[in-house]
Amino acid sequence: MTIENNLNKICASLSDGVKLVAVSKTKSNEEIMKAYGAGQRIFGENKVQELVRKRETLPKDIDWHFIGHLQSNKVRLIAPFVAMIHSVDSLKILKTINDEARHFGRVIPCLLQFHIASEESKFGFSYEEVVQLLSAVEMLHLENVTISGVMGMATFTDDVELIKKEFLTLHEIFQNLKAVFFQGNDNFREISMGMSSDYLYAIESGSTMIRIGSTIFGERNCVAN
Ligand SMILES: *Cc1c(COP(=O)(O)O)cnc(C)c1O
């Protein structure tokens, strides 16, 4: 299968309102251009330097989404152009993104990353933490970020019931936050969940954005992350 075929097959299976982020980490410009040639415009990367390097040489109408863990000291490098940051996992990083976005005269759409998997992971909020964050007065002053929704990763397992349960949990979190903090706010609308192995379950559970790498580009040689 070619990259074009893989992409077309996924796109054909998507229902309306589900956007595809083509995860191009570790992949070459040439491979990315194949997906671009097939019409794909949203690409996801998880390393700042790699993203900056690719963005310099690839077409300017690509929407670059940052999906990896973000360190404060690197926000400035992507703030001028990044279309969405999926991986906000602290108030500190959100404030830094806000400051850097202001510096460049931008408003950056951000997703709050939740820890929904049963595996140990260093990254991602709990529901209580986000309630606290959204209630903080400092939030009122963050005018250069928009909270556009939530993001999460299910456990890496073949236990389908567990995966579905975790995706439904994220969907429920989204709905609760919408009701409590974002009623009537159309910016808060995205649920970023679903990767190559589990995106069909994610869509069943209400995903609006799937992040797919290996099913489009093939297996990664060196796993970045
Ligand atoms: C690598 C990555 C993906 C894509 O993974 P695949 O299994 O290759 O589809 C999605 N989300 C995040 C956060 C990633 O790091």
Ligand as a Chemical Component Dictionary entry (heavy atoms), coordinates in Angstrom:
data_LIG
# 
_chem_comp.id                   LIG 
_chem_comp.type                 NON-POLYMER 
_chem_comp.pdbx_formal_charge   0 
_chem_comp.three_letter_code    LIG 
# 
loop_
_chem_comp_atom.comp_id 
_chem_comp_atom.atom_id 
_chem_comp_atom.alt_atom_id 
_chem_comp_atom.type_symbol 
_chem_comp_atom.charge 
_chem_comp_atom.model_Cartn_x 
_chem_comp_atom.model_Cartn_y 
_chem_comp_atom.model_Cartn_z 
_chem_comp_atom.pdbx_ordinal 
LIG C1 C1 C 0 2.925  8.913  17.561 1  
LIG C2 C2 C 0 1.670  9.484  18.074 2  
LIG C3 C3 C 0 0.447  9.212  17.442 3  
LIG C4 C4 C 0 0.290  8.313  16.238 4  
LIG O1 O1 O 0 0.585  6.988  16.536 5  
LIG P1 P1 P 0 0.317  5.794  15.496 6  
LIG O2 O2 O 0 0.092  4.625  16.359 7  
LIG O3 O3 O 0 1.541  5.698  14.648 8  
LIG O4 O4 O 0 -0.881 6.149  14.700 9  
LIG C5 C5 C 0 -0.699 9.811  17.969 10 
LIG N1 N1 N 0 -0.641 10.612 19.057 11 
LIG C6 C6 C 0 0.507  10.897 19.671 12 
LIG C7 C7 C 0 0.485  11.787 20.864 13 
LIG C8 C8 C 0 1.703  10.341 19.219 14 
LIG O5 O5 O 0 2.848  10.622 19.861 15 
# 
loop_
_chem_comp_bond.comp_id 
_chem_comp_bond.atom_id_1 
_chem_comp_bond.atom_id_2 
_chem_comp_bond.value_order 
_chem_comp_bond.pdbx_ordinal 
LIG C1 C2 SING 1  
LIG C2 C3 SING 2  
LIG C2 C8 DOUB 3  
LIG C3 C4 SING 4  
LIG C3 C5 DOUB 5  
LIG C4 O1 SING 6  
LIG O1 P1 SING 7  
LIG P1 O2 DOUB 8  
LIG P1 O3 SING 9  
LIG P1 O4 SING 10 
LIG C5 N1 SING 11 
LIG N1 C6 DOUB 12 
LIG C6 C7 SING 13 
LIG C6 C8 SING 14 
LIG C8 O5 SING 15 
# 
